[in-house]
Amino acid sequence: MGVKKIQIANRQELEELFKKHYHFLCTAAYYITGDESTAKDIVQDFFYYCWKKREEIIIAGEFKSYASRAIRNACLNYLKSSRRTSLLSEFVYSSEPLANESVQPDEEGLEERNKALWASIDRLPEQRRLIFLLSNKEELSYAEIARRLGISVNTVKTQIRLAYQYLREECRWLVYFLILLFL
């Protein structure tokens, strides 16, 4: 029994795949991005990519598995690239509002959460806090942190895992944001 291979030969085949999998893929993308419009854009871009590369793409196995992996990776790439410029980035990395920035009614809760997050980070044990900030604020790799601090990469991984665990317990409402950082 061999591996089933799929190649999109024509527009009708792509439309059938689109109709069959669009809703599922949008749901999966929404689960990762948290934004319906972004999720739809990512899924539509995926199907457009499939159409453009239809002569080159040969899918070994089930289309749903291939599409799910592709959507997951596209969502993670989107989050990674938008993290630096998004409000989420400001929320996680900035302990003070920008100068001359007026606080809007919907931003008041954001400012409170920001303060609570930094208070929780400040309560981490010293080495754990340092490792966490080097990883998330300075965006150093685990290996770079280990080299800088003269510790093993496994120690870095453990300390970051423990920091996230503590912060999840301290700031349950921040779980979504911390999961995004962890990805």
N, C-alpha and C positions, 0 to 999 in steps of 0.2 A: 504494500500500500504506500504510494508516493505522496509527496506533499502537493497539495492543490495549489496551482499557480493561476493568478488572476492578472489579466491585462485589460485595460479599458480600451476597447476598440473603437467605440463610437459614442456619440452624444446620448443616445438612448440608454446605453449601459450606465453611463455616468449619472443620468437623471434617475435611473432606478436605484442606484446606490445612494444618491442624494436623498431621495424620498424615504428609503428604508432606514438610513442611519442619521439623518440630519438632527432630528429631535434628541436622540441619545447623545450625539457628539456635542450639541449645544449645552445639554445638561451637564455633561462631564466638564466642558470648558467653563461653564458658569460656576461649578463647584470649586474650581481652581482659582479663577479670576475674581469671582464675586461680583461681576458686572455683566448684565445680560447683553448689552450692546457689544461689548468687547468679545464676549463668548461667540456671538453670532458672526462677528467680523472674522474671528480666527477660523471658525468652521468654514465660512464661505471662501476665505483665502486658501484653505486646505483643498477644497474642491476645485478651485480655480487652478491651483498648482497641479493637481491630478490631471486636469484637462490639458494644461500646457505641456506636461511631461508624459502624456499618455503613451507615447511611442517608446519612451525610455523606462517607464516604471513597470516592473513585473513583480507582483505581490505574491510571495510564497506563504501560503496559509490563508487565513480568513481575512477579508477586507476589514471587518469590524475591529479585529486586533491591531492590524496595521494602522487604521485610522485613529484608534484610541491612543496608541503610542505617539503618533504624529501630533495629535491635538494636545496631548499632555506636554510634549516637548515644546510646542509652539506657545502654549500658555506659560510655561516656566520661563521661556526666553522673553516673552512679553513682560512678565513680572520683573525679571532681572533687569531688563533695559529701562523699564519705566520707574523702577524703584528709586533711582537717584533724583528724579524730577517730580515725583508725585507728592501729594499731601501726606501719604504714608511715610515717605522718607523724612519729611519735615517733622512729622509726629514722633518718629522713633529717634531721630538723631539730634533734634534741637531741644534744648532744655529751656530756652527763652524764646518768646515770640519775637519776630523781626521788629526792628526799630520802626517807630511810627506806624505800626500795623494796628488797625482798629479791630477789636474782637467782635465778630458778628455773633448774633444769638446762637447759631448752630455751632460756632467755634468755641463757645464757653465750655461745653462738655469736653471738647478736644483738649483745651488747655488744662482742665482738671485731670484728665486721663494722663496727659503728658507729665504733669507734676507727680502723679501717683506712680507712674512707670519709673521715673528717675529716682523717686524715693525708694522704690523697691530695689532698683539696681544698686543704689547706695548701701542697702542693707546686705548685699551679697558679701561673703568673705572676700578679703582683699585680693588674693590671687585669682579667685574665680571671677571677680568683677573686672580685673585687669584683662584676663583672657577673653571674657565676653566682649568688652569694649574694643579690644584689638581686632577681634573677629568681625564685629558688627559695625563699629563706627569707623575704624581705620581700614576695614575690609581686607585684613591680612589673611593669608591661607593658614591652615592648621600647621603646616610645615614651617612657615615663616614665624609664627608665634612660638612654636617649639624651639626654633633656633634662637630667637631673640631672648627667650626666658631660660634657655638651657634645660628644657624639660622634654619629655617624650611626646610624640604626636598623640599617642593614646591618652596621655594625661590631659592634653588640650581638649580632645574629643569628650572625655569624661566630664571635665569641668564645664564645658559649654552645655552638654546635656543636662547636668545638674542645675546650671543657671536657668535654662529654659524651664525645667521642672519646677524650680522655686518660683519663677516669675508667673508661671501658669497658675500656681496655687495662690499667689499674692494678688494677681490681677486677672481674675477669671474672664473679665470682659475684654482682655487683650489677647486671648488665645488666638483668635483669627490673625491678628497682626503678627504675633510671634511665629506662628506657623509659616506665614509668608516669608519672614526673615530666614527661617530655618531652611526653606526650600532653596 
